[in-house]
Amino acid sequence: MPTCDPARARDLVLPDADVALVHSPRAGAQLAKRIGNRATLAIVAISRAAADACGSGWRSVVAAASPDEHAMLASLARVCEAPPR
């Protein structure tokens, strides 16, 4: 299985990304450690705990209504349909 060098994690984030999907509080905490400029990236999290772990400063943070993929993708659709700020 390929591994990710944490020192290069910022290089793995696409500069044109608009939204990050966060599937756990651990993933949210790791994302928060690795992203410096948060203002242009929206977060769609699978739960309130995952969203809270991301911290502040993001363009927006949305938690799915229930902790499952269907609700998460519905939240993603709403974020993508929202007019730009």
C-alpha positions as semicolon CSV with decimal commas, in nm:
position;residue;x (nm);y (nm);z (nm)
1;M;0,000;0,000;0,000
2;P;0,138;0,346;-0,087
3;T;0,223;0,574;0,200
4;C;0,200;0,949;0,232
5;D;0,495;1,145;0,359
6;P;0,339;1,397;0,602
7;A;0,603;1,653;0,508
8;R;0,465;1,650;0,153
9;A;0,095;1,648;0,244
10;R;0,044;2,010;0,137
11;D;0,171;1,918;-0,208
12;L;-0,107;1,660;-0,234
13;V;-0,387;1,916;-0,196
14;L;-0,498;2,038;-0,536
15;P;-0,459;2,414;-0,564
16;D;-0,791;2,438;-0,748
17;A;-0,991;2,238;-0,491
18;D;-1,308;2,409;-0,371
19;V;-1,436;2,148;-0,125
20;A;-1,280;1,889;0,105
21;L;-1,481;1,588;0,223
22;V;-1,398;1,493;0,582
23;H;-1,501;1,145;0,691
24;S;-1,388;1,146;1,056
25;P;-1,270;1,372;1,338
26;R;-0,920;1,231;1,291
27;A;-0,924;1,326;0,923
28;G;-1,050;1,674;1,013
29;A;-0,769;1,725;1,262
30;Q;-0,510;1,608;1,008
31;L;-0,651;1,835;0,740
32;A;-0,643;2,130;0,980
33;K;-0,274;2,064;1,052
34;R;-0,181;2,057;0,686
35;I;-0,375;2,340;0,524
36;G;-0,244;2,689;0,578
37;N;-0,478;2,900;0,362
38;R;-0,823;2,784;0,465
39;A;-1,024;3,079;0,339
40;T;-1,085;2,938;-0,009
41;L;-1,174;2,581;0,089
42;A;-1,518;2,463;0,201
43;I;-1,552;2,161;0,430
44;V;-1,826;1,900;0,405
45;A;-1,802;1,667;0,704
46;I;-1,979;1,340;0,776
47;S;-2,064;1,449;1,132
48;R;-2,061;1,749;1,365
49;A;-1,759;1,597;1,545
50;A;-1,568;1,569;1,216
51;A;-1,661;1,929;1,128
52;D;-1,554;2,059;1,470
53;A;-1,218;1,882;1,440
54;C;-1,142;2,091;1,130
55;G;-1,127;2,410;1,335
56;S;-1,207;2,755;1,200
57;G;-1,106;2,980;0,913
58;W;-1,252;2,774;0,627
59;R;-1,469;2,928;0,356
60;S;-1,756;2,728;0,506
61;V;-1,806;2,417;0,719
62;V;-2,111;2,195;0,675
63;A;-2,189;1,879;0,870
64;A;-2,412;1,614;0,715
65;A;-2,758;1,575;0,868
66;S;-2,677;1,214;0,957
67;P;-2,342;1,031;0,963
68;D;-2,367;0,846;0,633
69;E;-2,250;0,886;0,276
70;H;-2,596;0,971;0,139
71;A;-2,637;1,266;0,377
72;M;-2,279;1,375;0,317
73;L;-2,327;1,379;-0,059
74;A;-2,654;1,571;-0,019
75;S;-2,462;1,831;0,183
76;L;-2,194;1,841;-0,086
77;A;-2,460;1,906;-0,351
78;R;-2,597;2,200;-0,148
79;V;-2,248;2,347;-0,104
80;C;-2,175;2,314;-0,476
81;E;-2,507;2,473;-0,572
82;A;-2,464;2,771;-0,338
83;P;-2,372;3,098;-0,509
84;P;-2,006;3,197;-0,464
85;R;-1,923;3,444;-0,191
